[in-house]
Amino acid sequence: MKANSSAQRHSIEMDGVNLTLQELISYKQQSLRWLPPAKSLWSQMLGQHQSSALGRGMDFAEVRQYQPGDDIRSIDWRVTARTGKTHTKLYTEEREKPVMLYIDLSDSMRFGSTFMLKSVLASHMAALVSWLSTANNDRVGAVIDLGTQLIDVKPSARNSAL
């Protein structure tokens, strides 16, 4: 009997109308099932490794003198002409993909089936996407539309921000 009562204390009460923080936090554990399996070291060495850098990036960092091995496409011809020595531009690499969610919690979303309101379902989906994104080391932000006001949540990668 005690095991049953403790299971009831740890279970999540969902009525489909009222939303609790415990419901949304439960998606953190469920989101781990959605992540792709970790690749072995051998598959990374065979060319299947996806770099954490997403390309050359567009943020200019600095101009420095050309060194052997630098990409010739990044030569800064204006500085080279002015100084008489070859210079190259350096860019910072784009390493993160911030995820922005738009969550409509206005009065128009307060309807649904006999199981759950649309606003509650939208909150559940936003929680799942948020936990998946933070598990991939991406920052998550949101714009929450309450109908009368918009709440802007700045992107953050911390679990406490979710």
C-alpha positions in Angstrom: 0.0 0.0 0.0 2.9 2.4 0.8 4.5 1.8 -2.6 1.2 2.7 -4.3 0.8 5.9 -2.3 4.4 7.0 -3.0 3.8 6.4 -6.7 0.8 8.6 -6.5 2.8 11.4 -4.9 5.4 11.3 -7.7 2.9 11.0 -10.5 1.9 14.1 -12.5 -1.7 15.2 -12.2 -2.9 16.4 -15.6 -6.4 17.6 -16.1 -5.9 19.2 -19.5 -7.1 22.6 -18.3 -4.7 23.7 -15.5 -1.0 23.6 -16.3 1.6 22.9 -13.6 5.4 23.5 -13.7 5.9 19.8 -12.8 4.2 18.8 -16.1 6.6 20.9 -18.1 9.7 19.8 -16.2 8.8 16.2 -16.8 9.6 16.7 -20.5 13.3 17.1 -19.6 13.6 13.4 -19.0 11.4 12.5 -22.0 13.4 14.7 -24.4 16.5 12.5 -23.9 14.7 9.7 -25.9 14.3 12.0 -28.9 18.0 12.8 -29.2 20.0 10.9 -31.7 22.3 8.2 -30.3 25.9 9.2 -29.7 28.3 8.3 -32.5 31.3 6.2 -31.9 34.8 7.5 -32.1 35.4 5.4 -35.2 32.5 6.9 -37.1 33.8 10.4 -36.3 37.2 9.5 -37.7 35.7 8.1 -40.9 34.4 11.5 -42.0 30.9 11.2 -40.5 31.8 13.7 -37.8 29.7 16.9 -38.0 31.7 19.9 -36.9 30.4 22.0 -34.0 31.3 25.1 -36.2 28.6 26.0 -38.7 30.8 27.4 -41.4 33.0 30.5 -41.7 30.6 32.7 -39.9 30.0 36.4 -40.7 31.3 38.2 -37.6 34.6 40.0 -38.5 37.3 39.5 -35.9 40.5 41.0 -37.2 43.0 41.5 -40.1 46.4 39.9 -39.7 49.4 39.2 -41.9 48.9 36.2 -44.3 50.3 32.9 -43.0 50.9 29.8 -45.1 47.7 27.7 -45.0 45.3 30.6 -44.8 42.4 30.5 -47.2 43.3 32.7 -50.2 39.6 33.7 -50.5 39.9 35.7 -47.3 42.8 37.9 -48.4 42.0 41.6 -47.7 43.2 43.3 -50.9 42.8 46.8 -49.6 45.1 46.3 -46.6 47.5 44.3 -48.8 47.7 47.2 -51.4 48.2 49.8 -48.7 50.9 48.0 -46.7 52.6 46.1 -49.5 52.3 42.8 -47.6 49.6 40.2 -47.9 46.9 40.4 -45.1 44.0 38.1 -44.5 40.6 38.7 -42.7 39.6 36.5 -39.8 36.0 35.8 -38.9 34.6 34.3 -35.7 32.8 31.0 -36.3 29.1 30.6 -35.7 28.8 27.9 -33.0 25.3 28.2 -31.8 21.8 28.2 -33.1 19.4 30.1 -30.9 15.9 28.8 -31.0 13.0 31.3 -30.7 9.6 30.0 -29.9 6.3 31.9 -30.4 3.7 30.6 -27.9 0.1 31.8 -28.3 -1.6 31.6 -24.9 -4.3 34.2 -25.8 -8.1 33.6 -25.3 -8.3 32.2 -28.8 -6.3 29.1 -27.6 -8.6 28.4 -24.7 -10.6 25.7 -26.4 -9.9 22.1 -27.3 -11.0 18.5 -27.2 -12.2 16.6 -24.1 -8.6 15.7 -23.4 -6.7 19.0 -23.4 -7.0 22.7 -24.2 -4.9 24.0 -27.1 -3.1 26.5 -24.9 -2.0 23.6 -22.6 -0.9 21.5 -25.6 1.1 24.5 -27.0 2.8 24.8 -23.6 3.7 21.1 -23.6 5.1 21.3 -27.1 7.2 24.4 -26.2 8.6 22.6 -23.2 9.6 19.6 -25.2 11.3 21.7 -27.9 13.0 23.8 -25.2 14.5 20.8 -23.4 15.6 19.2 -26.7 17.3 22.4 -27.7 19.2 22.8 -24.4 20.2 19.2 -24.6 21.8 20.1 -28.0 23.6 23.1 -26.3 21.4 25.6 -28.1 20.0 28.7 -26.5 16.2 29.0 -26.2 14.1 32.1 -26.1 10.4 32.8 -26.6 7.8 35.3 -27.3 4.7 34.5 -25.3 1.4 36.1 -26.6 -1.1 36.5 -23.8 -3.5 38.3 -26.0 -3.2 41.6 -24.0 0.5 41.6 -23.8 3.7 40.0 -25.3 6.3 38.6 -23.0 9.8 38.5 -24.5 12.1 35.9 -23.0 15.7 36.3 -24.1 17.6 33.2 -25.4 19.5 31.4 -22.7 21.1 28.0 -22.5 20.7 27.5 -18.8 18.2 25.0 -17.4 17.0 27.5 -14.8 16.0 29.9 -17.5 13.6 27.4 -19.0 
